[in-house]
Amino acid sequence: METLIAHPKNEDQAAALKAVMKVLSIDFETAENSYNPEFVKDILQARKDIKGGKGVKIAVEELWK
């Protein structure tokens, strides 16, 4: 049998998925997001900054000097 991985966007979706699986007697596991929320926030901000032109480009060759 195959394994399905769902990514609910909010608590309501997660609760609905769990309820359906319980009614259908489907075994399931839950796991918390393994990333620190503060780290994710920093990465998303960095991506936004780069798109906004706030980044600095460094050539690979410059890294070895």
mmCIF file of the N, C-alpha and C atoms, coordinates in Angstrom:
data_MODEL
# 
_entry.id   MODEL 
# 
loop_
_atom_site.group_PDB 
_atom_site.id 
_atom_site.type_symbol 
_atom_site.label_atom_id 
_atom_site.label_alt_id 
_atom_site.label_comp_id 
_atom_site.label_asym_id 
_atom_site.label_entity_id 
_atom_site.label_seq_id 
_atom_site.pdbx_PDB_ins_code 
_atom_site.Cartn_x 
_atom_site.Cartn_y 
_atom_site.Cartn_z 
_atom_site.occupancy 
_atom_site.B_iso_or_equiv 
_atom_site.pdbx_formal_charge 
_atom_site.auth_seq_id 
_atom_site.auth_comp_id 
_atom_site.auth_asym_id 
_atom_site.auth_atom_id 
_atom_site.pdbx_PDB_model_num 
ATOM 1   N N  . MET A 1 1  ? 0.852   -1.183 0.000  1.00 0.00 ? 1  MET A N  1 
ATOM 2   C CA . MET A 1 1  ? 0.000   0.000  0.000  1.00 0.00 ? 1  MET A CA 1 
ATOM 3   C C  . MET A 1 1  ? 0.888   1.234  0.000  1.00 0.00 ? 1  MET A C  1 
ATOM 4   N N  . GLU A 1 2  ? 0.399   2.315  -0.512 1.00 0.00 ? 2  GLU A N  1 
ATOM 5   C CA . GLU A 1 2  ? 1.184   3.542  -0.579 1.00 0.00 ? 2  GLU A CA 1 
ATOM 6   C C  . GLU A 1 2  ? 0.998   4.408  0.666  1.00 0.00 ? 2  GLU A C  1 
ATOM 7   N N  . THR A 1 3  ? 1.927   5.289  0.892  1.00 0.00 ? 3  THR A N  1 
ATOM 8   C CA . THR A 1 3  ? 1.859   6.241  1.995  1.00 0.00 ? 3  THR A CA 1 
ATOM 9   C C  . THR A 1 3  ? 1.493   7.600  1.423  1.00 0.00 ? 3  THR A C  1 
ATOM 10  N N  . LEU A 1 4  ? 0.560   8.271  2.055  1.00 0.00 ? 4  LEU A N  1 
ATOM 11  C CA . LEU A 1 4  ? 0.130   9.599  1.630  1.00 0.00 ? 4  LEU A CA 1 
ATOM 12  C C  . LEU A 1 4  ? 0.600   10.619 2.653  1.00 0.00 ? 4  LEU A C  1 
ATOM 13  N N  . ILE A 1 5  ? 1.120   11.722 2.179  1.00 0.00 ? 5  ILE A N  1 
ATOM 14  C CA . ILE A 1 5  ? 1.544   12.799 3.068  1.00 0.00 ? 5  ILE A CA 1 
ATOM 15  C C  . ILE A 1 5  ? 0.733   14.032 2.709  1.00 0.00 ? 5  ILE A C  1 
ATOM 16  N N  . ALA A 1 6  ? -0.007  14.557 3.671  1.00 0.00 ? 6  ALA A N  1 
ATOM 17  C CA . ALA A 1 6  ? -0.844  15.733 3.451  1.00 0.00 ? 6  ALA A CA 1 
ATOM 18  C C  . ALA A 1 6  ? -0.206  16.937 4.125  1.00 0.00 ? 6  ALA A C  1 
ATOM 19  N N  . HIS A 1 7  ? -0.443  18.112 3.578  1.00 0.00 ? 7  HIS A N  1 
ATOM 20  C CA . HIS A 1 7  ? 0.087   19.355 4.137  1.00 0.00 ? 7  HIS A CA 1 
ATOM 21  C C  . HIS A 1 7  ? -1.068  20.341 4.353  1.00 0.00 ? 7  HIS A C  1 
ATOM 22  N N  . PRO A 1 8  ? -1.829  20.156 5.429  1.00 0.00 ? 8  PRO A N  1 
ATOM 23  C CA . PRO A 1 8  ? -2.929  21.091 5.670  1.00 0.00 ? 8  PRO A CA 1 
ATOM 24  C C  . PRO A 1 8  ? -2.396  22.501 5.911  1.00 0.00 ? 8  PRO A C  1 
ATOM 25  N N  . LYS A 1 9  ? -3.148  23.475 5.437  1.00 0.00 ? 9  LYS A N  1 
ATOM 26  C CA . LYS A 1 9  ? -2.710  24.876 5.533  1.00 0.00 ? 9  LYS A CA 1 
ATOM 27  C C  . LYS A 1 9  ? -3.086  25.532 6.862  1.00 0.00 ? 9  LYS A C  1 
ATOM 28  N N  . ASN A 1 10 ? -4.002  24.899 7.615  1.00 0.00 ? 10 ASN A N  1 
ATOM 29  C CA . ASN A 1 10 ? -4.401  25.479 8.895  1.00 0.00 ? 10 ASN A CA 1 
ATOM 30  C C  . ASN A 1 10 ? -4.950  24.378 9.803  1.00 0.00 ? 10 ASN A C  1 
ATOM 31  N N  . GLU A 1 11 ? -5.279  24.740 11.024 1.00 0.00 ? 11 GLU A N  1 
ATOM 32  C CA . GLU A 1 11 ? -5.757  23.778 12.012 1.00 0.00 ? 11 GLU A CA 1 
ATOM 33  C C  . GLU A 1 11 ? -7.094  23.162 11.620 1.00 0.00 ? 11 GLU A C  1 
ATOM 34  N N  . ASP A 1 12 ? -7.966  23.944 10.968 1.00 0.00 ? 12 ASP A N  1 
ATOM 35  C CA . ASP A 1 12 ? -9.262  23.413 10.544 1.00 0.00 ? 12 ASP A CA 1 
ATOM 36  C C  . ASP A 1 12 ? -9.081  22.279 9.542  1.00 0.00 ? 12 ASP A C  1 
ATOM 37  N N  . GLN A 1 13 ? -8.181  22.462 8.574  1.00 0.00 ? 13 GLN A N  1 
ATOM 38  C CA . GLN A 1 13 ? -7.921  21.413 7.595  1.00 0.00 ? 13 GLN A CA 1 
ATOM 39  C C  . GLN A 1 13 ? -7.321  20.178 8.267  1.00 0.00 ? 13 GLN A C  1 
ATOM 40  N N  . ALA A 1 14 ? -6.404  20.396 9.193  1.00 0.00 ? 14 ALA A N  1 
ATOM 41  C CA . ALA A 1 14 ? -5.781  19.273 9.898  1.00 0.00 ? 14 ALA A CA 1 
ATOM 42  C C  . ALA A 1 14 ? -6.827  18.489 10.680 1.00 0.00 ? 14 ALA A C  1 
ATOM 43  N N  . ALA A 1 15 ? -7.711  19.189 11.365 1.00 0.00 ? 15 ALA A N  1 
ATOM 44  C CA . ALA A 1 15 ? -8.751  18.528 12.149 1.00 0.00 ? 15 ALA A CA 1 
ATOM 45  C C  . ALA A 1 15 ? -9.701  17.746 11.237 1.00 0.00 ? 15 ALA A C  1 
ATOM 46  N N  . ALA A 1 16 ? -10.041 18.313 10.098 1.00 0.00 ? 16 ALA A N  1 
ATOM 47  C CA . ALA A 1 16 ? -10.941 17.632 9.166  1.00 0.00 ? 16 ALA A CA 1 
ATOM 48  C C  . ALA A 1 16 ? -10.297 16.361 8.622  1.00 0.00 ? 16 ALA A C  1 
ATOM 49  N N  . LEU A 1 17 ? -9.016  16.436 8.256  1.00 0.00 ? 17 LEU A N  1 
ATOM 50  C CA . LEU A 1 17 ? -8.308  15.257 7.760  1.00 0.00 ? 17 LEU A CA 1 
ATOM 51  C C  . LEU A 1 17 ? -8.258  14.162 8.819  1.00 0.00 ? 17 LEU A C  1 
ATOM 52  N N  . LYS A 1 18 ? -7.955  14.531 10.046 1.00 0.00 ? 18 LYS A N  1 
ATOM 53  C CA . LYS A 1 18 ? -7.895  13.557 11.136 1.00 0.00 ? 18 LYS A CA 1 
ATOM 54  C C  . LYS A 1 18 ? -9.261  12.907 11.349 1.00 0.00 ? 18 LYS A C  1 
ATOM 55  N N  . ALA A 1 19 ? -10.317 13.709 11.293 1.00 0.00 ? 19 ALA A N  1 
ATOM 56  C CA . ALA A 1 19 ? -11.668 13.179 11.506 1.00 0.00 ? 19 ALA A CA 1 
ATOM 57  C C  . ALA A 1 19 ? -12.036 12.174 10.419 1.00 0.00 ? 19 ALA A C  1 
ATOM 58  N N  . VAL A 1 20 ? -11.730 12.507 9.171  1.00 0.00 ? 20 VAL A N  1 
ATOM 59  C CA . VAL A 1 20 ? -12.045 11.599 8.060  1.00 0.00 ? 20 VAL A CA 1 
ATOM 60  C C  . VAL A 1 20 ? -11.269 10.295 8.210  1.00 0.00 ? 20 VAL A C  1 
ATOM 61  N N  . MET A 1 21 ? -9.996  10.397 8.551  1.00 0.00 ? 21 MET A N  1 
ATOM 62  C CA . MET A 1 21 ? -9.181  9.188  8.692  1.00 0.00 ? 21 MET A CA 1 
ATOM 63  C C  . MET A 1 21 ? -9.666  8.314  9.846  1.00 0.00 ? 21 MET A C  1 
ATOM 64  N N  . LYS A 1 22 ? -10.110 8.935  10.937 1.00 0.00 ? 22 LYS A N  1 
ATOM 65  C CA . LYS A 1 22 ? -10.640 8.164  12.064 1.00 0.00 ? 22 LYS A CA 1 
ATOM 66  C C  . LYS A 1 22 ? -11.918 7.446  11.663 1.00 0.00 ? 22 LYS A C  1 
ATOM 67  N N  . VAL A 1 23 ? -12.816 8.130  10.949 1.00 0.00 ? 23 VAL A N  1 
ATOM 68  C CA . VAL A 1 23 ? -14.078 7.522  10.515 1.00 0.00 ? 23 VAL A CA 1 
ATOM 69  C C  . VAL A 1 23 ? -13.806 6.343  9.592  1.00 0.00 ? 23 VAL A C  1 
ATOM 70  N N  . LEU A 1 24 ? -12.797 6.446  8.737  1.00 0.00 ? 24 LEU A N  1 
ATOM 71  C CA . LEU A 1 24 ? -12.468 5.381  7.793  1.00 0.00 ? 24 LEU A CA 1 
ATOM 72  C C  . LEU A 1 24 ? -11.521 4.338  8.392  1.00 0.00 ? 24 LEU A C  1 
ATOM 73  N N  . SER A 1 25 ? -11.216 4.466  9.674  1.00 0.00 ? 25 SER A N  1 
ATOM 74  C CA . SER A 1 25 ? -10.300 3.551  10.377 1.00 0.00 ? 25 SER A CA 1 
ATOM 75  C C  . SER A 1 25 ? -8.937  3.463  9.694  1.00 0.00 ? 25 SER A C  1 
ATOM 76  N N  . ILE A 1 26 ? -8.441  4.617  9.256  1.00 0.00 ? 26 ILE A N  1 
ATOM 77  C CA . ILE A 1 26 ? -7.117  4.690  8.630  1.00 0.00 ? 26 ILE A CA 1 
ATOM 78  C C  . ILE A 1 26 ? -6.111  5.076  9.712  1.00 0.00 ? 26 ILE A C  1 
ATOM 79  N N  . ASP A 1 27 ? -5.064  4.256  9.877  1.00 0.00 ? 27 ASP A N  1 
ATOM 80  C CA . ASP A 1 27 ? -4.012  4.596  10.829 1.00 0.00 ? 27 ASP A CA 1 
ATOM 81  C C  . ASP A 1 27 ? -3.227  5.799  10.302 1.00 0.00 ? 27 ASP A C  1 
ATOM 82  N N  . PHE A 1 28 ? -2.882  6.727  11.189 1.00 0.00 ? 28 PHE A N  1 
ATOM 83  C CA . PHE A 1 28 ? -2.093  7.882  10.777 1.00 0.00 ? 28 PHE A CA 1 
ATOM 84  C C  . PHE A 1 28 ? -1.196  8.334  11.913 1.00 0.00 ? 28 PHE A C  1 
ATOM 85  N N  . GLU A 1 29 ? -0.177  9.066  11.553 1.00 0.00 ? 29 GLU A N  1 
ATOM 86  C CA . GLU A 1 29 ? 0.758   9.638  12.518 1.00 0.00 ? 29 GLU A CA 1 
ATOM 87  C C  . GLU A 1 29 ? 0.782   11.144 12.316 1.00 0.00 ? 29 GLU A C  1 
ATOM 88  N N  . THR A 1 30 ? 1.098   11.857 13.357 1.00 0.00 ? 30 THR A N  1 
ATOM 89  C CA . THR A 1 30 ? 1.284   13.304 13.234 1.00 0.00 ? 30 THR A CA 1 
ATOM 90  C C  . THR A 1 30 ? 2.708   13.639 13.642 1.00 0.00 ? 30 THR A C  1 
ATOM 91  N N  . ALA A 1 31 ? 3.233   14.684 13.044 1.00 0.00 ? 31 ALA A N  1 
ATOM 92  C CA . ALA A 1 31 ? 4.588   15.140 13.367 1.00 0.00 ? 31 ALA A CA 1 
ATOM 93  C C  . ALA A 1 31 ? 4.611   16.657 13.299 1.00 0.00 ? 31 ALA A C  1 
ATOM 94  N N  . GLU A 1 32 ? 5.317   17.249 14.208 1.00 0.00 ? 32 GLU A N  1 
ATOM 95  C CA . GLU A 1 32 ? 5.470   18.699 14.202 1.00 0.00 ? 32 GLU A CA 1 
ATOM 96  C C  . GLU A 1 32 ? 6.488   19.102 13.151 1.00 0.00 ? 32 GLU A C  1 
ATOM 97  N N  . ASN A 1 33 ? 6.383   20.337 12.694 1.00 0.00 ? 33 ASN A N  1 
ATOM 98  C CA . ASN A 1 33 ? 7.362   20.872 11.758 1.00 0.00 ? 33 ASN A CA 1 
ATOM 99  C C  . ASN A 1 33 ? 8.715   20.881 12.456 1.00 0.00 ? 33 ASN A C  1 
ATOM 100 N N  . SER A 1 34 ? 9.733   20.338 11.800 1.00 0.00 ? 34 SER A N  1 
ATOM 101 C CA . SER A 1 34 ? 11.037  20.203 12.434 1.00 0.00 ? 34 SER A CA 1 
ATOM 102 C C  . SER A 1 34 ? 11.883  21.472 12.371 1.00 0.00 ? 34 SER A C  1 
ATOM 103 N N  . TYR A 1 35 ? 11.404  22.494 11.658 1.00 0.00 ? 35 TYR A N  1 
ATOM 104 C CA . TYR A 1 35 ? 12.170  23.730 11.554 1.00 0.00 ? 35 TYR A CA 1 
ATOM 105 C C  . TYR A 1 35 ? 11.757  24.718 12.637 1.00 0.00 ? 35 TYR A C  1 
ATOM 106 N N  . ASN A 1 36 ? 12.732  25.410 13.173 1.00 0.00 ? 36 ASN A N  1 
ATOM 107 C CA . ASN A 1 36 ? 12.481  26.459 14.140 1.00 0.00 ? 36 ASN A CA 1 
ATOM 108 C C  . ASN A 1 36 ? 11.745  27.602 13.429 1.00 0.00 ? 36 ASN A C  1 
ATOM 109 N N  . PRO A 1 37 ? 10.590  28.034 13.940 1.00 0.00 ? 37 PRO A N  1 
ATOM 110 C CA . PRO A 1 37 ? 9.820   29.088 13.271 1.00 0.00 ? 37 PRO A CA 1 
ATOM 111 C C  . PRO A 1 37 ? 10.614  30.381 13.071 1.00 0.00 ? 37 PRO A C  1 
ATOM 112 N N  . GLU A 1 38 ? 11.491  30.702 13.997 1.00 0.00 ? 38 GLU A N  1 
ATOM 113 C CA . GLU A 1 38 ? 12.307  31.914 13.874 1.00 0.00 ? 38 GLU A CA 1 
ATOM 114 C C  . GLU A 1 38 ? 13.283  31.775 12.698 1.00 0.00 ? 38 GLU A C  1 
ATOM 115 N N  . PHE A 1 39 ? 13.844  30.580 12.523 1.00 0.00 ? 39 PHE A N  1 
ATOM 116 C CA . PHE A 1 39 ? 14.743  30.309 11.397 1.00 0.00 ? 39 PHE A CA 1 
ATOM 117 C C  . PHE A 1 39 ? 13.991  30.446 10.076 1.00 0.00 ? 39 PHE A C  1 
ATOM 118 N N  . VAL A 1 40 ? 12.797  29.885 10.005 1.00 0.00 ? 40 VAL A N  1 
ATOM 119 C CA . VAL A 1 40 ? 11.993  29.975 8.788  1.00 0.00 ? 40 VAL A CA 1 
ATOM 120 C C  . VAL A 1 40 ? 11.679  31.431 8.477  1.00 0.00 ? 40 VAL A C  1 
ATOM 121 N N  . LYS A 1 41 ? 11.337  32.199 9.497  1.00 0.00 ? 41 LYS A N  1 
ATOM 122 C CA . LYS A 1 41 ? 11.034  33.619 9.321  1.00 0.00 ? 41 LYS A CA 1 
ATOM 123 C C  . LYS A 1 41 ? 12.252  34.354 8.743  1.00 0.00 ? 41 LYS A C  1 
ATOM 124 N N  . ASP A 1 42 ? 13.437  34.069 9.265  1.00 0.00 ? 42 ASP A N  1 
ATOM 125 C CA . ASP A 1 42 ? 14.663  34.708 8.781  1.00 0.00 ? 42 ASP A CA 1 
ATOM 126 C C  . ASP A 1 42 ? 14.946  34.348 7.321  1.00 0.00 ? 42 ASP A C  1 
ATOM 127 N N  . ILE A 1 43 ? 14.760  33.092 6.956  1.00 0.00 ? 43 ILE A N  1 
ATOM 128 C CA . ILE A 1 43 ? 15.000  32.651 5.583  1.00 0.00 ? 43 ILE A CA 1 
ATOM 129 C C  . ILE A 1 43 ? 14.019  33.325 4.631  1.00 0.00 ? 43 ILE A C  1 
ATOM 130 N N  . LEU A 1 44 ? 12.752  33.375 5.004  1.00 0.00 ? 44 LEU A N  1 
ATOM 131 C CA . LEU A 1 44 ? 11.757  34.021 4.152  1.00 0.00 ? 44 LEU A CA 1 
ATOM 132 C C  . LEU A 1 44 ? 12.047  35.509 3.991  1.00 0.00 ? 44 LEU A C  1 
ATOM 133 N N  . GLN A 1 45 ? 12.491  36.150 5.056  1.00 0.00 ? 45 GLN A N  1 
ATOM 134 C CA . GLN A 1 45 ? 12.841  37.570 4.984  1.00 0.00 ? 45 GLN A CA 1 
ATOM 135 C C  . GLN A 1 45 ? 14.049  37.766 4.072  1.00 0.00 ? 45 GLN A C  1 
ATOM 136 N N  . ALA A 1 46 ? 15.036  36.884 4.165  1.00 0.00 ? 46 ALA A N  1 
ATOM 137 C CA . ALA A 1 46 ? 16.221  36.979 3.318  1.00 0.00 ? 46 ALA A CA 1 
ATOM 138 C C  . ALA A 1 46 ? 15.849  36.848 1.845  1.00 0.00 ? 46 ALA A C  1 
ATOM 139 N N  . ARG A 1 47 ? 14.973  35.925 1.532  1.00 0.00 ? 47 ARG A N  1 
ATOM 140 C CA . ARG A 1 47 ? 14.519  35.756 0.142  1.00 0.00 ? 47 ARG A CA 1 
ATOM 141 C C  . ARG A 1 47 ? 13.819  37.012 -0.350 1.00 0.00 ? 47 ARG A C  1 
ATOM 142 N N  . LYS A 1 48 ? 12.993  37.591 0.518  1.00 0.00 ? 48 LYS A N  1 
ATOM 143 C CA . LYS A 1 48 ? 12.284  38.818 0.161  1.00 0.00 ? 48 LYS A CA 1 
ATOM 144 C C  . LYS A 1 48 ? 13.279  39.954 -0.067 1.00 0.00 ? 48 LYS A C  1 
ATOM 145 N N  . ASP A 1 49 ? 14.286  40.060 0.780  1.00 0.00 ? 49 ASP A N  1 
ATOM 146 C CA . ASP A 1 49 ? 15.303  41.095 0.640  1.00 0.00 ? 49 ASP A CA 1 
ATOM 147 C C  . ASP A 1 49 ? 16.059  40.957 -0.676 1.00 0.00 ? 49 ASP A C  1 
ATOM 148 N N  . ILE A 1 50 ? 16.417  39.717 -1.031 1.00 0.00 ? 50 ILE A N  1 
ATOM 149 C CA . ILE A 1 50 ? 17.159  39.485 -2.273 1.00 0.00 ? 50 ILE A CA 1 
ATOM 150 C C  . ILE A 1 50 ? 16.312  39.880 -3.473 1.00 0.00 ? 50 ILE A C  1 
ATOM 151 N N  . LYS A 1 51 ? 15.028  39.514 -3.462 1.00 0.00 ? 51 LYS A N  1 
ATOM 152 C CA . LYS A 1 51 ? 14.140  39.895 -4.562 1.00 0.00 ? 51 LYS A CA 1 
ATOM 153 C C  . LYS A 1 51 ? 13.989  41.407 -4.640 1.00 0.00 ? 51 LYS A C  1 
ATOM 154 N N  . GLY A 1 52 ? 14.104  42.078 -3.512 1.00 0.00 ? 52 GLY A N  1 
ATOM 155 C CA . GLY A 1 52 ? 13.981  43.537 -3.467 1.00 0.00 ? 52 GLY A CA 1 
ATOM 156 C C  . GLY A 1 52 ? 15.283  44.258 -3.777 1.00 0.00 ? 52 GLY A C  1 
ATOM 157 N N  . GLY A 1 53 ? 16.320  43.515 -4.139 1.00 0.00 ? 53 GLY A N  1 
ATOM 158 C CA . GLY A 1 53 ? 17.590  44.138 -4.521 1.00 0.00 ? 53 GLY A CA 1 
ATOM 159 C C  . GLY A 1 53 ? 18.497  44.480 -3.357 1.00 0.00 ? 53 GLY A C  1 
ATOM 160 N N  . LYS A 1 54 ? 18.251  43.937 -2.186 1.00 0.00 ? 54 LYS A N  1 
ATOM 161 C CA . LYS A 1 54 ? 19.070  44.271 -1.025 1.00 0.00 ? 54 LYS A CA 1 
ATOM 162 C C  . LYS A 1 54 ? 20.249  43.323 -0.829 1.00 0.00 ? 54 LYS A C  1 
ATOM 163 N N  . GLY A 1 55 ? 20.402  42.355 -1.715 1.00 0.00 ? 55 GLY A N  1 
ATOM 164 C CA . GLY A 1 55 ? 21.479  41.381 -1.566 1.00 0.00 ? 55 GLY A CA 1 
ATOM 165 C C  . GLY A 1 55 ? 22.791  41.879 -2.154 1.00 0.00 ? 55 GLY A C  1 
ATOM 166 N N  . VAL A 1 56 ? 23.862  41.188 -1.834 1.00 0.00 ? 56 VAL A N  1 
ATOM 167 C CA . VAL A 1 56 ? 25.187  41.482 -2.375 1.00 0.00 ? 56 VAL A CA 1 
ATOM 168 C C  . VAL A 1 56 ? 25.677  40.254 -3.110 1.00 0.00 ? 56 VAL A C  1 
ATOM 169 N N  . LYS A 1 57 ? 26.099  40.427 -4.358 1.00 0.00 ? 57 LYS A N  1 
ATOM 170 C CA . LYS A 1 57 ? 26.613  39.303 -5.141 1.00 0.00 ? 57 LYS A CA 1 
ATOM 171 C C  . LYS A 1 57 ? 28.117  39.217 -4.961 1.00 0.00 ? 57 LYS A C  1 
ATOM 172 N N  . ILE A 1 58 ? 28.587  38.001 -4.704 1.00 0.00 ? 58 ILE A N  1 
ATOM 173 C CA . ILE A 1 58 ? 30.017  37.756 -4.555 1.00 0.00 ? 58 ILE A CA 1 
ATOM 174 C C  . ILE A 1 58 ? 30.384  36.615 -5.489 1.00 0.00 ? 58 ILE A C  1 
ATOM 175 N N  . ALA A 1 59 ? 31.385  36.843 -6.329 1.00 0.00 ? 59 ALA A N  1 
ATOM 176 C CA . ALA A 1 59 ? 31.843  35.805 -7.231 1.00 0.00 ? 59 ALA A CA 1 
ATOM 177 C C  . ALA A 1 59 ? 32.507  34.686 -6.439 1.00 0.00 ? 59 ALA A C  1 
ATOM 178 N N  . VAL A 1 60 ? 32.370  33.474 -6.919 1.00 0.00 ? 60 VAL A N  1 
ATOM 179 C CA . VAL A 1 60 ? 32.964  32.324 -6.237 1.00 0.00 ? 60 VAL A CA 1 
ATOM 180 C C  . VAL A 1 60 ? 34.465  32.523 -6.072 1.00 0.00 ? 60 VAL A C  1 
ATOM 181 N N  . GLU A 1 61 ? 35.087  33.091 -7.084 1.00 0.00 ? 61 GLU A N  1 
ATOM 182 C CA . GLU A 1 61 ? 36.536  33.313 -7.038 1.00 0.00 ? 61 GLU A CA 1 
ATOM 183 C C  . GLU A 1 61 ? 36.942  34.239 -5.870 1.00 0.00 ? 61 GLU A C  1 
ATOM 184 N N  . GLU A 1 62 ? 36.054  35.145 -5.514 1.00 0.00 ? 62 GLU A N  1 
ATOM 185 C CA . GLU A 1 62 ? 36.332  36.090 -4.423 1.00 0.00 ? 62 GLU A CA 1 
ATOM 186 C C  . GLU A 1 62 ? 36.329  35.402 -3.060 1.00 0.00 ? 62 GLU A C  1 
ATOM 187 N N  . LEU A 1 63 ? 35.675  34.270 -2.960 1.00 0.00 ? 63 LEU A N  1 
ATOM 188 C CA . LEU A 1 63 ? 35.600  33.568 -1.696 1.00 0.00 ? 63 LEU A CA 1 
ATOM 189 C C  . LEU A 1 63 ? 36.940  32.948 -1.286 1.00 0.00 ? 63 LEU A C  1 
ATOM 190 N N  . TRP A 1 64 ? 37.814  32.721 -2.229 1.00 0.00 ? 64 TRP A N  1 
ATOM 191 C CA . TRP A 1 64 ? 39.086  32.058 -1.965 1.00 0.00 ? 64 TRP A CA 1 
ATOM 192 C C  . TRP A 1 64 ? 40.239  33.021 -1.796 1.00 0.00 ? 64 TRP A C  1 
ATOM 193 N N  . LYS A 1 65 ? 39.981  34.283 -1.807 1.00 0.00 ? 65 LYS A N  1 
ATOM 194 C CA . LYS A 1 65 ? 41.069  35.266 -1.658 1.00 0.00 ? 65 LYS A CA 1 
ATOM 195 C C  . LYS A 1 65 ? 41.348  35.562 -0.215 1.00 0.00 ? 65 LYS A C  1 
# 
